[in-house]
């Protein structure tokens, strides 16, 4: 038997099969590896071994407390391992819940079944309108990739529900992926209300081990009719998979940023192809890769161009020129007036600033000193609630200094604004208003976030202050105003994806306003009111924005017109990381179609006391790039020195 193990080696291992053990491909087995006992997965049955028979150790035990991993799941793991250049053993074993990787028996609670039926009774929130019905009609039962481009509030979720109902009625399973844990409570409630008889398995990394293991087992046994979760849910075996839905397909959270750096969106498409079922990529702001795939005819585009609620229209979007309407404490007079008007009407406002904490910089005006992180090339963020400085890159904390360490000045000033400071400003401007702040500091516990969001939906809050946690997936009936602060940073970023991300987040947060009969308004404070991005946003013209961005990408030679990978390295000294990258990149002769750039330091060069650098590799040919990466990967696993930490990132989306 050939067994895949999660060990730091790019190879497989042969084990003999004792007569007393009946193991097949896809089974989990306990084996001896060195002095340790490990869990492995059988991937091949072989009659001849690569080593002498007397050196082959026997399989210790068959772990039959979970279903055998099916062939389509193994095929998915092989694809992910090959494409993202990680060992198959690491890919397979890491895709299992932690308890299934352990040699300890599964907890009894995880093995219990809750008795829910695989039912198909469907209680929709409302009937589909003509546009939604037309979209549903165009989705077949067989494989196809469908880009569901629907404006915010157009009822994409209702289409998902009816599509899942159709799937359950055929006795099949549905996989629904969402980008963030914060989006699961509302969607989970919608699905449970619509399908009271069907078993729903919830899967995300914040679940405790027993709950996560139970959900995985329900999916793998085919007991769960609906699997709802974040990116890790795409890795769960589902023997009767009938449809895959990827909500907010453009979201960067679908890309794993450690270990196997896979895109759950792309894995979902491949998974649907293996299962022969449709995959729906839903969003109001498609990724440029998905939009380009539609233009090339690889995806079919489905449109929901209008809001679903009776009388609801897209909000009006306008810019506020901060050069003319000078902000006071971060808020322009027009913005303050608009909030006051909503308070008088009993309507809700959302002030959006994608920066948590009190202020991004603590500075000395006398000498120019700023509070920096000792472990990173980054500034510490001031958090006023507990009077601490925190690094949002490595997590380091420090007390606020009583005086400037450079010149001794005791008058240190917070510079810039975060959610905490905006909340403080609004409380001073609107005494008596109920202000609710939602960011990763205020919503650390999922139960608290669920309760807060439900209170907001019930109207318990006048002014909301939040980051991207409030930008997408939420429906607040009384919210009619969105004010966006500090949106200009992305316009001067060196990251070619920054404009795409800015447009997406602004369109998404704008979509929270006016989702019922009362009209919505969006105000964007900016120094660049005539920027083409804001012009497209005010017209709700994603197609025009995408066309302009794709033209720029084509001219510059960026994805999706080339395929890209990044070899990254970390070491205590920058010179070590740079020398390693130069040596490794030069160890493999690149095909003519592949361009290997020189090593460069990261923009954030030092993080958590490690100096970081990277090499970018590009090619117009995906096969040529994969050929080079496969050869490079072999060199890395064989020859990389221990003092350097490295990884290959295929189709990277982060360059900080």
C-alpha positions in Angstrom: 0.0 0.0 0.0 1.2 3.5 -0.9 0.3 6.0 1.9 0.2 9.8 1.8 1.4 11.4 5.1 1.5 14.9 6.3 5.2 15.2 6.8 7.7 17.8 5.5 8.8 15.6 2.6 7.7 15.8 -1.1 7.1 12.0 -1.4 4.9 9.0 -0.5 5.6 5.9 1.6 5.0 2.2 1.1 3.5 0.0 3.9 2.5 -3.6 3.9 -1.0 -4.7 4.5 -1.4 -7.4 7.3 -4.0 -10.1 6.6 -6.1 -9.0 9.5 -6.6 -5.5 8.1 -8.7 -4.7 5.1 -7.7 -1.3 3.7 -8.5 0.2 0.4 -7.7 3.4 -1.5 -9.2 6.3 0.4 -9.0 4.7 3.8 -7.4 6.4 6.8 -4.8 4.2 8.5 -2.4 4.4 11.4 1.2 3.8 10.5 4.6 4.0 12.2 6.8 6.9 10.9 10.1 7.0 12.6 9.4 6.9 16.4 5.9 8.4 15.9 2.6 7.0 15.0 0.8 9.0 12.3 -2.5 9.0 10.4 -2.1 8.5 6.6 -4.3 8.0 3.6 -4.0 5.0 1.3 -3.6 6.4 -2.3 -2.4 3.3 -4.2 -2.4 -0.5 -4.1 0.9 -1.9 -5.3 2.3 -5.3 -5.7 5.9 -4.1 -6.0 7.6 -1.7 -3.6 10.4 0.8 -4.3 12.4 -0.5 -1.3 13.4 -3.9 -0.1 10.5 -5.9 1.3 12.2 -6.4 4.7 12.3 -2.6 5.2 8.6 -2.1 4.7 6.7 -1.5 7.9 3.1 -2.8 8.3 0.0 -0.7 8.6 -0.9 -0.7 12.3 -4.6 -0.2 12.1 -7.5 0.8 9.8 -9.4 3.9 11.0 -13.0 3.1 10.0 -14.7 5.6 12.3 -15.2 7.9 9.3 -16.3 7.1 5.7 -13.7 6.0 3.1 -12.6 9.1 1.2 -14.2 8.8 -2.3 -12.4 8.9 -5.7 -13.6 12.4 -6.6 -12.2 13.8 -3.4 -8.9 12.1 -4.0 -8.9 13.6 -7.5 -9.6 17.0 -6.1 -6.7 16.6 -3.7 -4.4 15.5 -6.5 -5.4 18.6 -8.5 -4.8 21.0 -5.6 -1.5 19.4 -4.8 -0.2 19.6 -8.3 -1.5 23.0 -9.2 -0.5 24.7 -5.9 2.8 22.8 -5.6 2.3 21.2 -2.2 3.0 17.6 -1.2 -0.1 15.3 -1.7 0.2 14.0 1.8 0.1 17.5 3.3 -2.8 18.5 1.0 -4.9 15.4 1.8 -4.3 15.2 5.6 -4.5 19.0 6.1 -7.9 18.9 4.4 -9.3 16.8 7.2 -10.7 18.3 10.4 -8.0 18.2 13.2 -9.6 15.3 15.0 -9.5 13.1 11.9 -5.8 13.8 11.6 -5.2 12.5 15.1 -4.4 8.9 16.1 -6.9 9.3 19.0 -10.4 7.9 18.6 -13.1 10.3 17.5 -15.1 11.8 20.3 -18.5 10.1 20.9 -20.4 13.3 20.4 -19.0 13.7 16.9 -20.2 10.3 16.0 -23.7 10.8 17.1 -26.4 11.5 14.5 -29.0 14.1 15.4 -31.8 12.3 13.6 -32.7 15.1 11.1 -34.1 13.8 7.9 -32.6 14.5 4.5 -35.9 16.3 3.6 -36.8 18.6 0.8 -39.7 20.6 2.2 -39.1 24.1 1.1 -40.5 27.3 2.6 -39.4 30.2 0.4 -39.4 33.8 1.7 -41.3 34.9 -1.4 -42.0 33.9 -5.0 -39.3 34.5 -7.6 -39.7 37.6 -9.7 -39.5 37.2 -13.5 -35.7 38.0 -13.6 -34.9 35.5 -10.8 -37.1 32.8 -12.4 -35.4 33.4 -15.8 -32.0 33.0 -14.1 -33.0 29.8 -12.4 -34.4 28.4 -15.6 -31.0 28.8 -17.4 -29.1 26.7 -14.8 -29.1 23.0 -15.8 -28.5 20.0 -13.6 -25.2 19.2 -15.4 -21.8 20.9 -15.2 -21.5 24.5 -16.1 -19.9 27.6 -14.5 -22.4 30.4 -14.2 -21.4 34.0 -13.2 -24.5 35.4 -11.4 -24.0 39.1 -11.7 -26.7 40.7 -9.6 -26.8 44.2 -8.1 -26.9 44.5 -4.4 -30.4 43.7 -3.1 -31.4 41.9 -6.4 -32.3 38.7 -4.6 -29.3 36.4 -5.4 -29.9 34.5 -2.1 -33.5 33.7 -3.1 -32.1 32.2 -6.4 -29.7 30.1 -4.3 -32.5 28.9 -2.1 -34.7 27.8 -5.0 -31.6 26.1 -6.7 -30.8 24.2 -3.5 -34.5 23.2 -3.2 -34.4 21.8 -6.7 -31.2 19.9 -5.8 -32.6 18.4 -2.5 -35.7 17.2 -4.4 -33.4 15.2 -6.6 -31.9 13.6 -3.5 -28.6 15.4 -3.9 -26.4 17.6 -1.7 -25.8 21.3 -2.0 -22.5 23.1 -1.1 -22.8 26.9 -0.3 -19.6 28.8 0.2 -19.3 32.3 1.9 -16.1 34.3 2.2 -16.2 35.1 6.0 -17.6 33.7 9.2 -19.4 37.0 9.9 -21.6 36.3 6.9 -22.7 32.8 8.0 -25.2 33.7 10.8 -27.7 35.6 8.5 -27.4 33.1 5.6 -27.6 30.1 8.0 -30.8 31.5 9.4 -32.3 32.0 5.9 -31.4 28.4 4.9 -32.7 26.9 8.2 -36.0 28.7 7.8 -36.3 27.7 4.2 -35.4 24.0 4.8 -36.6 23.1 8.2 -36.4 19.3 7.5 -33.0 19.2 5.8 -29.9 18.6 7.8 -27.5 21.6 7.5 -23.8 21.2 8.2 -22.0 24.4 9.2 -18.3 24.4 8.5 -15.8 27.1 9.4 -12.5 27.4 11.3 -14.1 29.0 14.4 -16.1 25.9 15.3 -14.8 23.8 18.2 -13.4 20.4 17.2 -16.4 18.3 18.0 -18.8 20.5 16.0 -16.4 20.7 13.1 -15.9 17.0 13.0 -19.6 16.3 13.3 -20.3 18.6 10.3 -17.6 16.9 8.2 -18.9 13.5 9.0 -22.5 14.5 8.1 -21.2 15.8 4.8 -19.0 12.8 4.1 -21.8 10.3 4.9 -24.3 12.1 2.7 -26.5 12.9 5.7 -26.2 16.7 5.3 -28.4 18.0 2.5 -26.8 21.4 2.8 -23.2 22.2 3.6 -22.7 25.9 4.4 -19.3 27.3 5.2 -16.2 29.3 4.5 -13.4 28.2 2.1 -12.5 25.0 4.1 -16.0 23.6 3.3 -14.9 23.1 -0.3 -12.6 20.4 0.9 -15.3 18.2 2.6 -16.3 15.0 0.9 -19.9 15.0 -0.4 -20.9 11.8 -2.1 -24.1 13.2 -3.7 -23.0 16.7 -4.7 -25.6 18.3 -6.9 -24.8 22.0 -6.9 -22.1 24.4 -5.7 -22.8 28.0 -4.9 -19.9 30.5 -4.2 -21.4 33.7 -2.8 -19.4 36.9 -3.1 -17.1 35.1 -5.4 -14.8 38.1 -5.8 -13.8 38.2 -2.2 -10.1 37.8 -1.3 -11.0 35.7 1.7 -11.6 32.7 -0.6 -7.8 32.5 -1.1 -5.9 30.6 1.7 -2.8 32.5 2.8 -0.9 29.7 4.5 0.0 26.1 4.0 -1.8 25.0 0.8 -2.5 28.4 -0.7 -5.6 27.4 -2.7 -8.4 29.5 -4.1 -11.7 28.0 -2.8 -13.5 29.7 -5.7 -11.3 27.9 -8.3 -11.4 24.7 -6.3 -15.2 24.9 -6.3 -15.3 25.1 -10.1 -13.0 22.1 -10.4 -15.1 20.2 -7.7 -18.3 20.9 -9.7 -16.6 19.6 -12.8 -15.7 16.3 -11.1 -19.2 15.9 -9.8 -20.9 16.9 -13.0 -23.0 19.6 -11.4 -23.5 23.3 -11.9 -21.4 25.9 -10.0 -22.8 29.4 -9.5 -20.4 32.3 -8.8 -22.6 35.1 -7.3 -21.6 38.7 -6.8 -22.5 42.3 -7.5 -18.8 43.0 -8.4 -17.2 40.0 -10.2 -13.5 39.5 -9.9 -11.8 40.5 -13.1 -10.6 36.9 -13.6 -14.2 35.7 -13.6 -15.4 38.6 -15.8 -12.6 37.8 -18.2 -13.6 34.1 -18.2 -17.1 35.1 -19.2 -15.7 37.3 -22.0 -13.7 34.3 -23.3 -16.9 32.1 -23.2 -15.7 29.9 -20.4 -18.4 31.0 -18.0 -22.0 31.9 -18.7 -23.2 35.2 -17.3 -26.6 35.5 -15.6 -27.9 39.0 -14.8 -30.1 40.4 -12.1 -30.0 44.1 -13.0 -32.7 45.5 -10.5 -33.4 45.2 -6.8 -35.9 42.6 -5.8 -37.9 44.4 -3.1 -41.0 46.3 -4.4 -40.1 50.0 -4.9 -36.4 49.5 -4.0 -33.9 51.1 -6.4 -30.1 51.4 -6.3 -28.9 54.3 -4.0 -27.7 57.6 -5.4 -23.9 57.8 -5.1 -22.0 61.1 -5.0 -18.6 62.3 -3.9 -17.8 64.9 -1.3 -14.7 66.9 -2.2 -12.7 67.3 1.0 -10.7 70.1 -0.6 -13.8 72.3 -0.7 -15.7 70.8 2.3 -12.9 70.5 4.7 -13.5 67.7 7.2 -13.8 68.5 10.9 -12.6 65.5 13.0 -12.8 63.5 9.8 -16.3 64.4 8.8 -17.3 66.9 6.1 -20.2 69.3 6.8 -22.3 67.6 4.1 -21.8 64.2 5.7 -22.8 65.5 9.2 -25.9 67.2 7.7 -26.9 63.9 6.0 -26.6 61.9 9.2 -28.6 64.5 11.1 -31.4 64.3 8.5 -31.6 60.5 9.0 -31.8 60.9 12.7 -34.7 63.3 12.3 -36.5 60.7 10.1 -35.8 57.8 12.4 -33.6 56.1 9.7 -30.2 54.5 10.2 -26.8 55.7 8.9 -23.6 53.7 8.3 -20.2 55.4 8.5 -17.8 53.2 6.8 -14.0 53.4 7.5 -11.9 50.3 6.7 -9.5 50.8 9.6 -10.1 49.6 13.1 -8.6 51.1 16.3 -8.5 54.7 17.4 -5.8 56.1 15.2 -3.3 54.4 12.8 -0.4 56.5 14.1 0.8 57.9 17.4 3.3 60.7 16.7 5.4 63.5 18.2 4.8 66.8 16.4 8.0 68.2 17.9 10.5 65.8 16.3 8.4 63.6 13.9 8.8 60.4 15.9 6.1 57.8 15.3 5.3 54.7 17.3 6.6 51.7 15.3 6.5 48.0 15.8 9.9 46.6 16.9 9.2 43.4 15.1 7.8 44.7 11.8 8.4 47.6 9.4 5.0 49.0 10.3 3.5 51.5 12.7 1.6 50.5 15.8 -2.1 51.3 15.8 -3.5 53.2 18.8 -6.4 51.5 20.6 -8.0 54.0 23.0 -10.4 51.7 24.8 -7.7 49.8 26.6 -5.0 52.4 26.0 -2.7 50.1 24.1 -0.6 50.2 20.9 -1.1 47.1 18.7 0.6 45.9 15.5 -2.1 44.6 13.1 0.6 42.5 11.3 2.2 40.5 14.0 -0.1 41.1 17.0 2.6 42.8 19.2 1.3 45.1 21.9 2.8 47.9 24.0 1.7 50.5 26.5 1.3 54.1 25.3 4.4 56.0 26.0 4.2 58.9 28.4 6.6 61.0 26.4 8.5 60.9 23.1 11.4 58.4 23.4 13.4 60.7 21.0 13.0 64.2 22.3 11.0 63.8 25.6 7.9 65.7 24.4 4.9 64.7 26.5 2.3 65.9 24.0 2.0 62.9 21.7 -0.8 63.1 19.2 -3.0 60.5 17.5 -2.8 61.0 13.7 -5.5 59.7 11.3 -8.7 57.9 12.3 -10.0 54.5 13.0 -13.4 53.2 13.9 -12.9 54.0 17.6 -12.1 57.7 17.0 -14.9 58.1 14.5 -17.3 56.6 17.1 -16.0 59.1 19.6 -16.5 62.0 17.2 -20.1 61.0 16.3 -21.0 60.6 20.0 -19.9 64.2 20.6 -21.7 65.5 17.5 -25.0 63.6 18.1 -25.6 63.4 21.8 -28.2 60.8 22.6 -27.9 58.9 19.3 -27.5 55.2 19.6 -24.1 54.5 18.0 -23.0 50.9 17.3 -19.4 50.1 16.3 -18.7 46.8 14.5 -15.1 45.7 13.8 -12.8 42.9 14.8 -12.3 44.5 18.2 -15.9 44.8 19.1 -17.1 41.5 17.5 -14.6 39.0 18.7 -17.2 36.5 19.8 -19.5 35.1 17.1 -22.5 35.0 19.4 -22.1 38.7 20.2 -21.8 39.6 16.5 -25.0 37.6 15.7 -26.9 39.4 18.5 -25.7 42.8 17.5 -26.5 42.4 13.8 -30.0 41.2 14.7 -30.5 44.2 17.0 -29.5 46.5 14.1 -32.0 44.8 11.8 -34.7 45.4 14.4 -33.8 49.1 14.4 -31.8 49.2 17.6 -29.1 51.6 16.5 -29.1 55.0 14.8 -25.6 55.3 13.5 -23.4 52.3 12.6 -19.6 52.6 12.5 -17.9 49.7 10.8 -15.3 48.1 8.6 -15.7 45.5 5.9 -17.6 43.3 8.5 -20.6 45.5 7.6 -19.9 45.9 3.9 -21.5 42.8 2.4 -24.2 40.3 2.9 -26.3 42.2 5.5 -29.8 43.5 5.0 -30.7 46.4 7.3 -34.2 47.6 6.4 -34.0 51.0 8.0 -30.5 52.0 6.7 -30.7 54.7 4.1 -27.4 56.5 4.3 -23.8 55.3 3.8 -20.9 57.7 4.4 -17.5 56.4 3.3 -14.4 57.9 4.9 -10.7 57.6 3.9 -11.3 55.8 0.5 -8.4 57.4 -1.3 -5.5 55.2 0.0 -6.1 52.5 -2.5 -6.0 55.0 -5.4 -2.2 55.5 -4.8 -1.4 51.9 -3.9 1.4 50.0 -5.8 -0.8 46.9 -5.8 -2.4 46.6 -9.3 -5.4 44.9 -7.7 -6.1 47.9 -5.3 -8.6 49.7 -7.6 -10.6 46.4 -8.2 -10.8 45.9 -4.5 -11.8 49.5 -3.7 -14.6 49.4 -6.3 -15.8 46.1 -4.9 -15.9 47.2 -1.3 -17.4 50.6 -2.1 -20.1 49.0 -4.3 -20.8 46.4 -1.6 -21.1 48.9 1.3 -23.1 51.3 -0.9 -25.5 48.4 -1.4 -26.5 48.4 2.3 -28.5 51.6 1.7 -32.1 51.9 0.6 -32.9 48.2 0.2 -36.6 48.8 0.8 -39.0 51.5 -0.4 -37.1 54.4 1.2 -34.4 55.7 -1.2 -30.7 55.3 -0.2 -27.9 57.8 -0.5 -24.1 57.2 -0.5 -21.5 59.9 0.1 -17.8 59.2 -0.5 -15.4 61.7 1.0 -12.4 62.1 -1.4 -9.7 64.4 -2.7 -10.2 62.9 -6.2 -13.8 63.4 -7.0 -13.2 63.2 -10.7 -11.3 59.9 -10.6 -12.7 57.4 -13.2 -13.3 54.8 -10.4 -15.7 57.2 -8.6 -17.4 58.1 -11.9 -18.1 54.5 -12.6 -19.3 54.0 -9.0 -21.8 56.8 -9.2 -23.2 55.3 -12.5 -23.3 51.8 -10.9 -21.3 50.9 -14.0 -19.3 47.8 -13.1 -19.1 46.8 -16.8 -17.4 50.1 -17.7 -15.1 49.9 -14.8 -14.1 46.3 -15.6 -13.5 47.2 -19.2 -11.1 50.0 -18.3 -9.3 47.9 -15.7 -8.8 45.0 -18.1 -7.4 47.3 -20.7 -4.9 48.6 -18.2 -4.0 45.1 -17.1 -3.5 44.0 -20.7 -1.2 46.9 -21.4 0.8 46.3 -18.3 1.1 42.6 -18.6 -0.8 41.6 -15.5 -3.3 38.8 -14.8 -5.7 37.7 -16.2 -3.6 38.2 -19.3 -0.7 36.4 -17.8 -0.4 33.6 -15.2 1.5 34.4 -12.1 3.3 32.8 -9.1 5.4 34.2 -6.3 8.3 32.5 -4.5 8.6 34.0 -1.1 11.2 33.7 1.6 11.7 34.8 5.2 14.9 34.8 7.2 16.4 36.6 10.1 18.5 38.7 7.7 17.3 40.2 4.4 20.5 39.3 2.7 19.9 35.6 3.5 16.4 35.6 2.0 17.5 37.5 -1.1 20.5 35.2 -1.7 18.2 32.1 -1.3 15.7 33.4 -3.8 18.4 34.2 -6.4 20.0 30.8 -6.0 16.7 28.8 -6.2 15.3 30.8 -9.1 18.5 30.3 -11.0 18.7 26.5 -10.3 16.0 25.8 -12.8 16.1 26.8 -16.5 12.9 28.6 -17.3 11.1 27.8 -20.5 11.1 30.6 -23.1 7.5 31.6 -22.3 8.3 32.0 -18.6 9.7 35.3 -17.2 11.5 35.2 -13.8 11.9 38.6 -12.2 14.8 39.5 -9.9 14.3 39.1 -6.1 12.9 42.2 -4.3 12.1 42.9 -0.7 8.4 42.9 0.3 6.8 46.3 0.8 6.4 45.2 4.5 10.0 44.0 4.6 10.1 42.8 8.3 7.2 41.0 10.0 7.5 39.3 13.3 11.3 39.7 13.3 11.7 38.0 9.9 13.0 39.8 6.8 10.9 39.0 3.7 11.6 39.0 0.0 10.0 37.5 -3.1 10.5 36.5 -6.7 7.6 37.0 -9.2 7.2 34.5 -12.1 4.9 35.2 -15.0 3.9 33.5 -18.2 1.2 33.8 -20.8 1.1 30.0 -20.8 -0.3 28.2 -17.8 1.2 24.8 -18.8 4.7 26.4 -19.2 4.4 28.1 -15.8 3.4 24.9 -14.2 6.2 23.0 -15.8 8.7 25.6 -14.4 7.1 25.6 -10.9 7.1 21.8 -10.7 10.9 21.7 -11.4 11.4 24.6 -9.0 9.3 22.9 -6.3 11.5 19.8 -6.5 14.6 22.0 -6.0 13.1 23.8 -3.1 12.1 20.6 -1.2 15.4 19.0 -1.8 17.8 21.9 -1.3 16.2 24.7 0.8 18.3 25.5 3.9 16.6 25.3 7.3 17.3 28.9 8.2 15.0 30.1 5.5 11.3 29.7 5.5 9.8 29.7 2.0 6.5 29.1 0.1 5.2 29.1 -3.4 2.1 31.1 -4.0 0.3 30.3 -7.3 -2.1 32.9 -8.5 -1.1 35.3 -5.6 -3.5 38.1 -4.6 -1.4 39.7 -1.8 1.9 41.4 -2.3 2.4 43.4 0.9 
